[in-house]
């Protein structure tokens, strides 16, 4: 088939470039999603995605929308390389004499690719989400100071390197893979849905039996396959972004004596920036 004429290094380079462009384009939306999901009912700072982005720009500047993106930009290339290489390997392993794979085998290849990619995505997601939510805490201190007990929330957010060193020092490599199960529950079903759906939609637009599909067909196929897979795994993605140890979780509304709010803020401060 035509896609077999493309060398593996070329596929890895294409995947890495596509990943970098994708992260750059959608990261502000991902940041807004994380902050909206992590805020609690008692102290809602944002009312919508647009409100979150506007307040982020006002409190942190334009590049505040890209807080935590350095982790993704650094690790997205090896992530895509592992995913694409694994998917190609499993597809070739499961194919017989170059025959077209059945849907079940395509899903198995996607399952293998999703399982392999969590080597990179687990630490990447954990660091990214903590860095993204750190900005929400800063904004809450500036815009809603009444919800923060003075002296209980750090005034300076940690960097990715600080978080990594802290985790390695306290828990070793295992600390970077906290939440591995949740990442598997998200990434494996995503790949099971995405790769077969994209391949079959792309085949519909090919010029002849062996000809490549036009760019717009591949683009639309990727959009539809990615959207479908993302909607399917969104419940797990929500759970990943709201872990029990989420740093800087807003305290519950205060009781008359204010003890609950003070206790909640103190607990949050004690977990910052460490991941439980």
Steps between C-alpha positions, in 0.01 A plus 500: 500500500605860451559573865760221515720694255555766767799417721462472875733795573291719269183394680657577836614844385157575352332383820731712716440813292125439500507452877688826557255692280202334666620581852566861405153543350281333761694545825303808616178299464655212693609739776149646527357148516730403786427812703125480447494136608718555808313793655247413768146627542582702811744732325439502128742740335405427138155475345593382150795420276513854360477650849787276612723603208422872546577490873814298432629764258415781744671338799789315331543664160462341157754227565311404815274301266802281426594426862626142509537476121878459523446151641273405210721660235799310636332160527249510214759389241604180682135437584395516134807302397413217740132503405555500122786249510301267724188524284702424184676210671180339623322552167785330314522224759126428475478519121532186290674524162423869478124445511272769640454471872163415644336753729579289807869486411507873434355552846761266651777699330354821641480339844870415483591852390299659780657268758852590387447876495417526871873467566518867403146629547464408869777728636421759231134528598569504872751787477292691245179489702672611821669792322174600330307499826770698681397803295140459616619522859693818427199654327276399790734675744489819289135506395331322794728560801213438742514127411868467592626497857811724518827311519354161400548518121851536353553831321730353237403214270739208454670425169492166321859431607418579864202266494703226333789528748258500794325186375824317421643593838196383697362209299752416227398417145170359628399851604496610135263214416236576760167460320629246249175304516288802414731589211467146363122519528507818291776443244435135415128543410588823316749317276264203456241740358724751325735289287243264341249783445759726339636222278155403370381858448825584322462197273162631383668800340791325329558554129472146375583178681862591582504877458538738794207694637495878440620717786154634578363146529774398744447824693126448532549133584741594779263765635203264506695206644666715764173667600320169529775342709530809722127505576508129583782530756406840642357363830835337579683816396291699748594261780868533408484878532326497837710261711453491878842659532434782255718786614337815614149365508271776616373468854139428568272792596571613855277413787402775744827472690706469182672184625419289194643752256816542704545126533445445126747769403759364739465150357535633147811694589659194656465306175651771284697427286523133585285241323334254728 
